[in-house]
Amino acid sequence: MSDDKEAFSIPSGFVEKIYEISGDSDKYKGVIMVAANESGDPIVYTKFDSSITELGLTRALSQYLTRIEKENEEII
């Protein structure tokens, strides 16, 4: 990557917009987003309205990753 090229990132306004449309103000809402930059390094974005939402989303993500890992092991 050249020095004059800015590193990849998702604008905070975009993350905020995804968070806002994930639910009404009186509902539990949140977002976990993962992207990779030009070097292949992961960038994780999170925003939650409560620790309960954070716990639920991280648990769902964990279950998803476990399932994908098992599916990939079956292919190999």
Backbone bond lengths (Angstrom), bond angles and torsions (degrees), N, CA, C in turn:
res aa  C-N    CA-C-N  psi(-1)  N-CA   C-N-CA  omega(-1)  CA-C   N-CA-C  phi
1 M - - - 1.449 - - 1.515 108.30 -
2 S 1.299 117.19 132.36 1.460 120.19 179.94 1.514 111.00 -74.54
3 D 1.335 115.49 157.58 1.463 120.73 -177.12 1.521 112.77 -65.81
4 D 1.353 116.99 -29.03 1.458 118.98 -177.07 1.525 113.22 -85.83
5 K 1.317 117.89 -5.82 1.457 121.65 178.41 1.523 109.67 -92.18
6 E 1.310 115.47 127.37 1.464 120.77 -179.12 1.528 110.09 -72.98
7 A 1.331 116.88 141.47 1.462 122.33 179.40 1.529 109.63 -64.87
8 F 1.327 115.27 145.95 1.458 121.17 179.63 1.521 111.01 -64.46
9 S 1.307 115.36 137.36 1.465 121.79 169.67 1.521 107.78 -159.75
10 I 1.304 115.17 153.23 1.459 120.34 175.01 1.522 106.66 -86.04
11 P 1.318 118.04 128.94 1.464 120.08 -179.52 1.525 111.71 -57.93
12 S 1.327 116.15 140.16 1.466 120.34 -178.05 1.527 111.43 -59.25
13 G 1.317 117.55 -31.79 1.461 120.63 177.92 1.521 112.17 -63.40
14 F 1.329 117.14 -33.87 1.457 121.70 177.97 1.520 110.24 -68.34
15 V 1.324 116.70 -45.75 1.468 121.21 177.73 1.531 109.36 -60.57
16 E 1.318 116.37 -43.36 1.471 121.55 179.35 1.533 110.68 -61.53
17 K 1.327 117.46 -41.34 1.465 121.38 -179.61 1.531 110.76 -65.18
18 I 1.328 117.54 -43.73 1.469 120.82 176.81 1.527 109.91 -59.63
19 Y 1.332 116.16 -43.19 1.462 121.04 177.66 1.537 110.38 -60.29
20 E 1.311 116.92 -46.75 1.468 121.01 -176.91 1.523 112.29 -62.43
21 I 1.334 117.49 -38.34 1.465 119.06 -177.93 1.527 112.81 -84.78
22 S 1.340 117.13 -0.44 1.468 119.42 179.71 1.528 112.34 -79.98
23 G 1.330 118.07 -5.36 1.462 120.31 177.16 1.514 111.98 170.45
24 D 1.318 115.31 163.97 1.460 120.49 177.06 1.518 110.60 -72.61
25 S 1.318 116.45 167.69 1.460 120.87 -177.15 1.523 112.82 -64.82
26 D 1.335 118.17 -25.15 1.464 120.23 179.94 1.530 112.58 -95.38
27 K 1.306 117.29 11.61 1.466 122.39 -179.98 1.517 109.69 -114.00
28 Y 1.330 115.23 160.34 1.463 119.45 172.47 1.521 107.71 -74.12
29 K 1.310 116.31 129.95 1.452 118.96 178.81 1.519 110.24 -146.12
30 G 1.321 114.92 159.58 1.446 119.46 179.45 1.509 110.93 176.87
31 V 1.323 115.45 172.68 1.451 120.54 -177.52 1.527 110.19 -150.86
32 I 1.322 115.22 141.32 1.467 122.83 169.11 1.520 104.94 -126.60
33 M 1.313 116.79 123.07 1.459 121.48 178.72 1.523 108.68 -127.41
34 V 1.327 115.95 139.29 1.459 121.10 177.19 1.521 107.54 -127.15
35 A 1.323 114.95 133.04 1.464 121.47 176.72 1.520 107.80 -134.98
36 A 1.312 115.55 164.58 1.466 120.38 176.36 1.522 108.41 -117.42
37 N 1.331 116.63 139.50 1.457 120.11 177.09 1.524 109.84 -86.01
38 E 1.320 116.28 -175.68 1.457 121.56 -176.68 1.524 112.89 -60.42
39 S 1.325 117.66 -26.13 1.463 122.35 179.43 1.526 112.48 -87.39
40 G 1.314 116.38 -4.49 1.460 120.56 -178.22 1.519 113.53 87.74
41 D 1.332 116.60 5.17 1.464 120.66 178.47 1.521 109.76 -76.59
42 P 1.339 117.62 134.96 1.458 119.34 179.11 1.524 111.69 -74.88
43 I 1.320 114.28 145.19 1.464 122.08 174.57 1.529 105.35 -124.90
44 V 1.319 117.15 123.35 1.461 121.62 -177.57 1.525 108.89 -110.86
45 Y 1.325 115.01 129.35 1.460 122.06 177.38 1.523 107.90 -116.56
46 T 1.321 116.88 133.93 1.463 120.41 178.04 1.523 110.38 -138.61
47 K 1.305 115.05 149.21 1.465 121.49 171.35 1.520 106.63 -157.20
48 F 1.316 115.99 127.26 1.461 122.48 -177.93 1.518 109.24 -134.06
49 D 1.330 115.75 153.25 1.460 119.16 175.80 1.527 112.34 -94.03
50 S 1.341 116.61 -11.32 1.460 119.21 179.45 1.531 109.64 -160.32
51 S 1.307 114.94 161.97 1.467 119.33 177.89 1.527 111.27 -68.25
52 I 1.332 117.59 -26.93 1.465 121.26 176.91 1.528 109.94 -65.11
53 T 1.323 116.50 -44.61 1.462 120.87 177.91 1.520 110.30 -64.08
54 E 1.316 117.00 -43.11 1.466 120.91 178.03 1.529 110.14 -59.07
55 L 1.318 117.21 -46.71 1.460 121.74 179.40 1.525 111.15 -60.34
56 G 1.326 116.80 -45.64 1.459 120.68 -179.67 1.520 112.87 -63.83
57 L 1.324 116.94 -44.43 1.458 119.99 -179.71 1.528 112.48 -69.11
58 T 1.318 117.34 -39.76 1.467 119.03 178.57 1.522 110.74 -67.73
59 R 1.317 117.12 -34.51 1.469 120.84 176.42 1.525 110.28 -66.27
60 A 1.325 116.80 -44.67 1.464 120.64 178.66 1.527 110.37 -62.58
61 L 1.313 117.51 -40.93 1.461 121.38 178.14 1.524 111.08 -64.33
62 S 1.317 116.25 -41.59 1.464 120.92 178.21 1.528 110.66 -60.93
63 Q 1.326 117.17 -44.85 1.457 121.07 179.45 1.527 110.82 -64.19
64 Y 1.317 117.05 -39.79 1.458 121.26 177.96 1.528 110.72 -62.29
65 L 1.326 116.96 -47.57 1.463 120.86 -179.04 1.530 111.67 -63.97
66 T 1.321 117.33 -37.89 1.464 121.53 176.92 1.520 110.48 -63.06
67 R 1.330 116.58 -43.93 1.470 121.17 179.29 1.528 110.88 -63.19
68 I 1.320 117.38 -45.02 1.463 121.27 179.62 1.528 110.58 -63.13
69 E 1.326 116.63 -40.68 1.469 120.71 178.78 1.525 110.47 -61.29
70 K 1.335 117.13 -44.25 1.472 120.91 178.97 1.518 111.02 -64.08
71 E 1.322 117.50 -41.30 1.460 121.01 178.97 1.533 110.18 -63.41
72 N 1.304 117.42 -40.70 1.467 121.32 179.21 1.526 110.96 -67.22
73 E 1.322 118.39 -36.55 1.460 121.45 177.30 1.530 110.88 -64.76
74 E 1.318 117.16 -36.28 1.459 121.53 179.60 1.521 111.07 -67.27
75 I 1.315 117.53 -32.46 1.461 121.75 179.86 1.529 110.19 -70.79
76 I 1.324 116.05 -37.51 1.471 120.93 -178.24 1.491 107.89 -78.73
